[in-house]
Amino acid sequence: MFGLKLKYFLNVSEKIIVRNLRNRQRPEVSANPGLNKRIQAFQEQGIKIEDEDAEEFLEKSNSNFYNVGEAYNEHLNETLIGKHDLQHKIVKEKYFKENLPNLLTWSEKEQIRHLATTQPDEWTPQRIAESFPVTVPVVKKLLKYPWKPATEERIARHDASAMRNWRELKEGNLNIPEDLKKRFLKFSERQIPPLNQKSIKVDLTQAEKIGEFEQIIQTCAKKDNAEK
């Protein structure tokens, strides 16, 4: 009796197992399993392949699987050259926009900051660039940094450099685009505003030295009086 029940139980168990195996969901098959396996094999060898150009890379290696290294080198060189050209273009544009020779005097930069601060709606970077020998990117860069006073020597060096650039511009020796050259030359006879005296940073070094010397004298005098 027990043997019959055991046999029945085993038969039922086998049917359940078979049914479960049949009903088990098949694993999802990738749209291109062969491509994925080959990409995985290349990645295991340390070859980096981006998703967007994987098929193009594999097409180049289809002719001879053992030449995959050559195909990868060609792919890598093309990628690096493209990135180098793009980086060079970005650097060139950045230099052109932000590092033009300065033609503004110190007082003109102060005037630009004052106009942009007191009347920002009217004196936008575009309006300032139309009214001064400067470009919009340079104006934005100028307004980005807070104003600080400077010593007379620092201001003199700055203005001397600006005047030197103006001389080279008039002589045609300044390396800037022709359209900017024509526009900037329209400001060559402009009236430069006077320098605000608040812009000059007072050099307190000598005053501090005198103060220290006086303090030493006073200390010595107090000491002499105490001994008397």
Steps between C-alpha positions, in 0.01 A plus 500: 500500500776735595687412180201591283463841669871570460485409130198728452677785680809464282292502181321818606831668591649415161198650321526820705871534423445443128214750495712762677784450258266542204337809648829665591547823309766491240778757554468816296697481184686811395424651163853419395643227727801436276597868506465522877715190557775633277492840667521328839798296379678814383425680826645210698821553303507864610368647174259787566211532258225760527141391438438743216790378284515133599357365176732713289798374696398136459437544129861605457617183676264260316743442214751337733430441865870488580540857371274636772794684654559689177131585472499627857809712442335657196183565700701645789705727274188637331340564839808673642544716190137608520532588867826687436344708221200581719719595797718718278192678365365561852833638621531722194150642543557556871829681436346711226205605712663560837863594431489783251762770558372749756412844363326635810664733747455448872253788523294358213473167676382688809243684292373171354461349846322812622253503210427128530449529876286814512300444178513126425182498291630768267870419500499134406820328377373545143444874550839540665672318213337745259626800698856391584787330314422159644304182419202355688693199643769733634237724659344201675841393623573852624172523693550154646781608732446746788658843477808565713720808527856478369824683557604783270777279360255223415261742327786664309624163370146406397439822307844487337419152371164621364667793322758265351220282363333807351823597326538151353135504392542827311821373338326179394720275713229375735390147414121524519221439244448772243142576606608557860791711385268734308255524788766566762666770289179701524583551869856620439404866549268439794520710816634296789336573837724619785613250758299486820726568796323226694653256256847572632611272776696691764834340579507478879836327518699817577240624748507166679879511521491853644237393749712209617804729536301752703372221720856386575602857588201540731577170671862603557391841632260340749775266614743791554239694698431200720869457582528864601 
